[in-house]
């Protein structure tokens, strides 16, 4: 959006702006608007623009919209440009603090990203059911095509991607229910994985159905078109990958700073330094650092747990090497950051399926052995 906000004392604000491609823009009566607010910097005394969140009602006057946009998918969603011209916004319509709009936006986006994994896992279930029904009824070369290995592999991978996506939704929602407030990275990972997995699963459904899947009457092409926006919604997957990677590097950087501080007083921090030296020596010798999931995961999943631990240890070593090599310039190494994010996404997926499958095995769920197979397959493939 391109806009200017002018504060008029403490009582009201005037909005002059155009919001591009706003969902429900043509029918909404209430809008959440983020606009620039000139504020004095307490340190320098200079005026700087900061983002503030507002609730704006159409009834305030000056709110108009354009015609519905013609889109590739989600055509039932009304999408239109919205124009604000000299809209008088009362001060009580500020959401949160003046200048605190970024925090409000992040909370909204986190909830949207988490919800996307939950929704798309359901979409994948429907698409998989359609592919299964077709494969079970379609005869080729005198045999039902679901008996052929190539089709079975497609079905297995579709089921695995759905299981991982659903497990991510369960994990993030479980953390939220337990009172966790720091789940931004997990929500971003689940959004990236879900949006890309749903696209792949739907594409494979069309492939299983052959020419019939390409036809509009089959109903799958509409799902594919609707799914395309999910890699753009709530922050593009490209930007979210940078977000995931850079947050990880920030944490690793803080750990290295702590070690540097400890080195300045080796006698006072002997325990920390001995532990770190031991860990690094083991890593250099190709030995484990002592991290284990035995006793945490179900015994039948110990091997998958070992694969996960090994992958995490290797990932940590690579992150440290990259941080030492690039330093603060790592922010500009997008080629590297993208691949670091992909590794982090795979690792998180290993953890969530291990957790879910272990619980199912421990509680004796009817689907436990099937979940175990999905978990072992995922952990084996991504650890190679």
Phi, psi and omega in degrees: 000148177244124187200168175222134177241131178243119178280135178244088183065214181255358189267315183209166181233156175244131181251130171231103183198165177232123177259124183272136172049062181267128178297133182063020183301329183274348185235344184292144176256340180231135183235142168262117187241135176248122185224155179286137180233120177291124181225150180278129175287123184295333182277314186261340183082357181279154176274128180228150178278129174232154184274132176236142178263136180231152165261122181241129178259143179300329182292349177295339183091152179084005180257119178228169180216160178269185179288160177301137179286148174268117189241165177292320182214194185036051185290340178287343179276124179286116180237123184208158173286142178239135183243134176244119180233109180054046178282125181272114185249118178298150182297331180289353178270006174287130177270117182075217181263153172296127184088357181257024184293331182297319180295320178297316181298319181296321178295319178296314182294321179300316180293323178294320181292318179297315182297332181295321179295319180296315182293315185287336175295325175291320176301317180296323178300316180295319180293318179298319178300321179294319179293319180297315180300318180293315182295329181282340182253342183277125178253132178216133182057037176076016182214149174295137187291343178288353176273352182271140184302322182296320178289320180298321178296317178301313181298319181296316180292323177297315180296322181293316179297321178294318181296317179296316180299313180297322179295323176297317179298318178297317183295313181295317180295323177297318177296320179294317180295331181278000176100003179295140178248343181258086178225025183298316183292317179298320179295319179295317179299315182295325178293314179300308185296314184297316183293325180279324178293317180297322178296314180296318181296317181292321177298319178291328176299316178298321180295319178296321182281348178066217182301328180297323180293335181282344182280145182298324183296338179291336175087355184275329181297327178294319178299317181297316179296319179295326183289336187301327183291339187291341175277357179247321178310148170055034183097125182297152180299330180295314180290322180295328176296321177295320179299313180298312184294313184292327175296321177296317179295326178297316178296317179296321178298321178295323178294320179294324177296322178296321178293319178298322178294320179295325180295334180288340178224070186299326181290323181281345181234035185300318182299317180296316183290319179298317179298318181291318179297318179298316181298317181290324179295317178298318181297318181293328180276000180081015180264159177290155181271002180102348177292134181211153176250004177296133185092344177260313177270163178296142182308327180291348181247018181301321181296317177296325177296319178295320177298321180293315179299315180298318180295320179295317179296317179295320179298316179299319180295319180295318180300316180296318179298317180295322181291320177292326181286315188259336181059221181293343180287354180301334181298336181266354184268069186294329177300317179288316183301320180300317182287327175296318179297318179299320177295317180297321179297314179297320179295317179296322178298320177300316183295316185290323179287326175299315181297313184291314181294324178297318180296317180296319178294318182294326182265000177067037179295147178303331182269007189302314182292324176294318178296322178300317180296318179296317180296312181297320180296314180298310183298323180291316184293314185282344180273351181286000000 
